[in-house]
Amino acid sequence: MNLKTLIQENHSAIIDVRSRGEFMGGHVKGSVNIPLQEITTHLDQLKSMKQPLVLCCASGNRSGQAERYLSQQGIECVNGGSWFEVNSKI
């Protein structure tokens, strides 16, 4: 299943790993903000969400870091890139 289908058919949760300030400046409707530096303390919450998780940030760099870490923890996820990119697929 491709990213657009995951998002449009609501097959996954969207996690925005930017800072709270960045998130407040604009985000994907319905996304959850868990800043990258807080990911490790939210593993149980993330494991309970609809997977695969779609991760996004400003450019795709931080969401790529989150994807690598969460994959190592056994969480199915994909790097959606920038939140603008993910938003355009809705």
C-alpha positions in Angstrom: 0.0 0.0 0.0 1.4 3.4 -1.0 1.7 6.4 1.3 -1.2 8.2 -0.4 -3.5 5.3 0.1 -2.5 4.9 3.7 -3.3 8.5 4.4 -6.5 8.8 2.3 -8.1 5.6 3.5 -7.1 6.3 7.1 -5.1 3.2 7.5 -2.5 4.7 9.8 -1.8 7.4 12.4 0.1 10.5 11.4 2.9 11.4 13.8 4.5 14.8 13.5 8.0 14.8 15.1 8.6 18.5 15.0 8.8 20.7 18.1 5.6 21.9 19.7 6.1 25.4 18.4 6.6 24.2 14.8 3.5 22.0 15.1 1.4 25.0 16.4 2.5 26.9 13.3 0.7 24.4 11.1 0.2 20.7 10.8 -1.7 17.9 9.2 -5.3 17.8 10.5 -5.6 14.9 12.9 -1.9 14.3 13.3 -0.3 13.8 16.7 2.7 15.8 17.8 5.4 13.8 19.5 8.7 15.8 19.1 11.6 13.6 18.0 13.5 14.1 21.3 10.4 12.6 23.2 9.9 9.6 21.0 11.6 7.2 23.4 9.2 8.1 26.2 6.1 7.5 24.1 6.8 4.0 22.8 3.8 2.4 24.5 1.5 5.1 23.1 3.0 4.7 19.6 2.7 0.9 19.7 -1.0 1.2 20.5 -1.7 3.4 17.5 -3.0 2.3 14.1 0.1 1.1 12.1 2.0 1.6 10.0 2.6 5.0 11.5 3.2 7.8 9.0 6.0 10.1 10.3 6.5 13.7 9.2 8.5 16.8 10.1 9.6 19.9 8.2 11.9 18.2 5.7 11.9 14.5 6.2 15.2 14.4 8.2 13.8 14.1 11.7 11.0 11.8 10.6 13.7 9.6 8.9 15.5 9.4 12.2 12.3 8.5 14.0 11.5 5.9 11.4 14.9 4.2 11.9 14.5 4.2 15.7 10.9 3.0 15.8 11.5 0.3 13.2 14.3 -1.0 15.5 11.7 -1.1 18.3 9.4 -3.3 16.2 6.9 -0.5 15.3 5.8 -0.5 11.7 6.2 3.0 10.2 7.1 5.0 7.1 8.8 8.3 6.6 6.2 10.6 5.0 8.7 13.4 4.6 7.6 17.0 5.2 4.2 17.7 6.7 3.4 19.7 3.6 3.9 16.6 1.5 1.7 14.4 3.8 -0.9 17.2 3.9 -1.0 17.2 0.1 -2.0 13.5 0.0 -5.1 14.0 2.0 
